[in-house]
């Protein structure tokens, strides 16, 4: 697949046509010239040569290979219409249909710019000869990556002009089905960070500074090698060096083109087929392929060797390898399997007929995991061979994996259950607190009958005073007993707040000053009897509230006159609740 051709200078030399008359393309390549004796031994003289060279006392280094420059036929297209772009996405006018392949080209062009900026080449792209003919010219600044997904048989000579203007390209993976790549292919790709050719990282080589070779291009004579940086003044030829295996293909390697005389290179890299020696190794890059290794023995001739009176083996007469083995008769009498190593056990066997010797055979352990009780939180873990009955390897430890019985009552606050490790059968008691989320006075887990003290008291007592001094109160205040038994209100404390003063409920407010902020209060018959900021009301007896019942609260107040309406808290009422005496 080696396809380097000095026509890489074509686009630059054509620019000189306006000064020089029609320059024949054969001027770009070296004609066949006579070589010195030394060169004759190191230069391949045949087209399509597999690059196998005879050794020479003055030959190039082992990774360099020379070939005489071929005559180049100009590959300049006649003026014709630019091939129709085959877009994989719909335009505003709709999806364009692909142009059918020509009669001599049955591979359809195919490319796609994916949403992540990847230019994916999936089929054959017709050659083009300027950046303006790029099929993806309109979107090239959106291209950040170049990838190929080609069917077998689709190849490209090069990618000249493919990436011109692709200023945002950061990565490219070029397959060996592209015959060659050149630094000029990536001259506009200043953002390039990764570049592989045939799976080989060639970024540093392609982006190396080649000392401004564009400014030093000269017209070739028939003896030039085609390398633009060549410093030779006489006859020279191009060659290959720096052979590297292309890991993406078993059939190719890549190599750098250089002038075999002066050693200069333009950084052009080409792909080529392996050339195998008798040892199966490519003589150029060292890649090994057993299909070409003539040193492999296929055991075409064997002899039989008897190890005992019963056991035999077939041995290759050429290499001595054991091809097969067996016994002439049997059966054997076997002993028990016993531990032999971390991976094997062994057993003895003797032939029942004619062979008095004792022999051994080996087998791999058939392992299962066994657990042993170790402590309250862990068990031991060991591998156990079920064939030879032996523990294999070291012991490790793991946490118990418990399964639990039903909860049963343990005491007034807790219940218990028994946990059993499903691996080692270790058992342990587990304890938990009683819970009653459904309010049925029984523990949700174990059914234990629970004692619950839960009483709801009014959040506020609302009072409204008319302009005539009349006090209106709510008639739906109540204390609700949600406990599991009888509770009693054993005390009520009233405290005046926000500048108000508590006075006896019997006070005649008609004789008090306006805005003196006096209040007398009564609650279920218990009245305030003192003047001050707070008072514990005198309850004749505790107010009893049965389980699940409520106690209605009737309250009233006397209030001194106010010059303006007020809306504020005047009293804080505190209830003392407790279980009823048994």
ABEGO torsion letter per residue (X at the ends): XBABBAAAAAAAAAAAAAABBBBBAAAABBBBBBBBAAAAAABBABBGBAGBBBBBAABBBAABBBBBBBBBBBABBBBBBBBBBBBABBBAAEBBBBBBBBAABABBBBBBBBAAGBBBBABBBBBBABAAABAAAAAAAABABBBBBBBBGBBBABABGAABGBAABABBBBBAABABBBAAAAAABAABABBBBGGBBAAAAAABBAGGAAAABBBBBAABAGBAABABABBBBBBBBGBBBBAABAABBBBBBBBAAAGBBAGBBBBBBBBBBAAGBBAAAGBBBAAABAABBAGABBBBBBABAABBBBBBAAAGBBABBEBABOBBBBBBBBBABAABBBBBBBBABGBABBBBBBBBBBBBBBBBBABAABBBBBBBBAAAGBBBEBBBBBBBBBBBBBBBBABAABBBBBBBBAAAGBBBBBBBBBBBAAGAGBBAAAGBBBBBBBBBBBABBBBBBBAAGBBBBBAABBBBBABABBBBBABBBBBBBGGBBBBBAABBAAABBBGAGBBBBBBGGBBBABBEABBBBBBABBBBBBBGBBBBBBBBBBBBBBABBBBBBABBBBBBBBBBBX
